[in-house]
């Protein structure tokens, strides 16, 4: 039996080796558009867009700018120790989608089934050992009622916040650095206050206009010019499609960016432009009416009976938007980068078609296209199949071999995880 098992193992290994070249010749294209559902673009009459990280992309300098500005606000406005100024932004520290335990001051990855991914839990800048995590959480599962809602807010004082915005990468990194500083220096501090102060500082970088002014002053440094953006929008307009923009950013900032990437006539392409929309509230709150913004950015008080081309509107809400435009259901395709606020709600509540802009996929696909990754994943699947078939052999010799295979699989999974 022992020989039989190892014979099958060797055969499987050979099959995997033979399979890899054919997979390598059929790699995923990182520039492709992936579809989760069948749809015909000829049925789509109206195209909607978010602005930040959908129509406009920012260079690596932007997150450094946000990090530095928020760090300085912590020092100057919230009286944090000036020594934290020594920390510089590390773009490779955090990824989107992580959870933060506000009371325990720990950043971690939690999977779709609410299990903490061991090895990903960080206190400050250091990994928390698995056994400590398991003791703290009584296992590694986090019950649904302890999680925040889709938008990082909690309804019942829950303290697991999820960071879903691309803009939140510097926030997670700053939180971790300041925790690191307090921990390293044995300073007694309240993590709840730290979380709130960092959150407020990051918010102020947006609200007080620090980020907008810096970008507007040096647009070429911060905004990535994309020549295809104009081509795509012009093509849609040529085909008689309606277009709209809904953004949380202010009007002069959007205008400056759109002039740079699309051209000074960008507003001719859009039928409706809504700025400072306050998403996700825009999609859920029925009460706030639209306001017209004039050329000088002044808010007007007249009642809005229609959304006119060439005008800019502020706030408002989706229910009013649907009523005024009649743009309902599957003839609308809306693009955004926020998985929950831009995309999930719109599809689930309003039946719009949605397109997710996920820049992280480019890196993921490049990793998935490496020979090493393909080799590992193919062998992982084959080995799992082998284990499933051979687990019926209960004799001690076979069980020993199966244990060895399981160990190999575990090591491979961890290796694949470390590289991704
Ligand atoms: Mg966005």
Boltz pocket constraint, residues with backbone or C-beta under 6 A from the ligand:
constraints:
  - pocket:
      binder: B
      contacts: [[A, 50], [A, 51], [A, 52], [A, 53], [A, 54], [A, 336], [A, 337], [A, 338]]
      max_distance: 6.0
